Amino acid sequence: MAPNREARLKTKRQGFDWSHPLVILAATTIIGAIGWAAKEWYSSFDTSNIRVAVENPRQAVKLIGPQPEYSGSPLFCDTVALSLLLTHSQTGDRPISVNGIEMVQEDIPQESPSSPFSSCDVDPLGDRPYGIGERKVFLMMLAPTGSSGRYIEGTKDTEAWGVSPKNLLSGVGHSRVITLEKNEAPVVFEIFVTSQLKRASKVYFRVSFDAGSERSVVTMPVQLIGSGT
């Protein structure tokens, strides 16, 4: 019998050679592709989302007289303190990556000279915002020349730095991303917003995050005006 024919018959009798490197490579590639497709298919049904809320907005400087209101909501004078809560929606398993928190200021048109905008005065003997903790707090400022901010991490000079109102998570040498996991405690930031503007503003926060795709959500606004207006 010819050698080539004998080799072919021998191979046929022995069956397929699963140990051949090319066969192993092909099998590994196919298994990996199937696993990736299954993961993507499962992820397409994941409903993970973020919950964002401004909680407990409050007057942070003592007023002379009652708290003014506008359109049925408090009009805070000089400085408002609030808690910004970020948490996982608990409706899926995917972690949420928060990569941006923007403070947005918009003017509120003054309707008439008799509006509550004209009665917003604070106690000159108690003009320092009360309730500011020693650490983990944002101090934001609305000024005629533009908005600015500062984050206080601790009590040392090196534990405080400037932040941009465009992204409170971005400071010089201190940029970060927050990860929200299912079944973990919410992340809460204490924020003080002071206005030096002689006009009323509404202030809210736009939170950018990744839950399988880039998205954003905004909070309910608070109303604020500079003192002495």
Secondary structure, 3 states (H helix, E strand, C coil): CCHHHHHHHHHHHHCCCCCCHHHHHHHHHHHHHHHHHHHHHHHCCCCCCEEEEEEEEEECCCECCCCCEECCEEEEECEEEEEEEEEECCCCCCCEEEEEEEEEEEECCCCCCCCHHHCCCECHHHCCCCCCCCCCEEEEEEECCEEEEEEECCCCHHHEEEEECCEEEEECCCCCCEEECCCCCCEEEEEEEEECCCCEEEEEEEEEEECCCEEEEECCCEEEECCCC
